[in-house]
Amino acid sequence: MEFTNFTTLVREEVEKRAGENYRVRLNDVRKNNGVILRGLTVMQDDSNISPTIYLNNYYEAYENGEATLVNVVNDVMDTYYRNKVNQSVDMRYFMNYACVKDHIIYKLVNTEKNKELLEDIPHVEFLDLSVVFQCLVAKECFGTATILIHNAHMKLWNVPIRELFQAAKDNTQRIQGYEIKGINDAIYEIMQEQQEEFDLESCREEFTGSVSMYVLSNKSRVEGAACMIYPDLIKDFAEALGSSLYIIPSSIHELLLLPVTSTDEREEIKNMIQEINDTQVKREEILSYSLYLFDKEKGKIVRL
């Protein structure tokens, strides 16, 4: 079955299950790095917000014989009911910059892979990356729901990009926070979450004594690579360690920090970044194929 036919059938079945007081729609959603995903939304008549459920992975499972159409529809409905929002959001506040400025945060995207998107959104270039802006919407109700800020918003607000950038600098670290963990602790934490699949003690022994590497992300571990540009964060960490740092872009969600012991390791690290991006990271979650360095003597981040 073709993908379009599959998604149409899923929409029709979900519409039947949901009932006449719901609107079920399909939308193509542009994600990071130019990836287009087919999203399904289920909207109650008295609500104007709904989670988007992406159908691409469901189609892959269906094509591989891992799920039937009934399985897919059941899971979509379960996902919707687990994440549904039983209220509407008054979006009129978004027209007033004074109402949103304390909720504007930034994230990092790859400039080359997002050229088309960047034509339509305000951004600030940083090495081979771009800082883009979004507004958190009622975080206490919707988790990390955000609205990406477009040029049209800037025109409506009549705000220069330097002011937007300053607001995001003031807000992002305050709202999102950060965590720096040793790689052993980070791996052990992941293993604990999936402990039925791992021998925790033997895994901990395996990583004890390995290279000193640190994982940097925000508290939610979503789009945490933005911590790279938190004012003075990496600078202060490098000074505490007494070393310059390699910054490895693990994904848009996190960075790896490695104290510099030799320049001989650079090519090996670059090869590792290439391999991990090509084999382990989803296309829409790749940040960069570059290796970065925080030079402690110069006090700045450079691309190697």
Secondary structure, 3 states (H helix, E strand, C coil): CCHHHHHHHHHHHHHHHHCCCEEEEEEEEECHHHCEEEEEEEEECCCCCCCEEECHHHHHHHHCCCCCHHHHHHHHHHHHHHHCCCCCCCHHHHHCHHHHHHHEEEEEEECHHHHHHHCCCCEEEECCEEEEEEEECCHHHHCCCEEECCHHHHHHHCCCHHHHHHHHHHHHHHHHCCEEEEHHHHHHHHHHHCHHHCCHHHHHHHHCCCCCCEEEECCCCCCHHHHHHCCCHHHHHHHHHCCCEEEECCCCCCEEEEECCCHHHHHHHHHHHHHHHHHCCCHHHCCCCCCEEEECCCCEEEEC
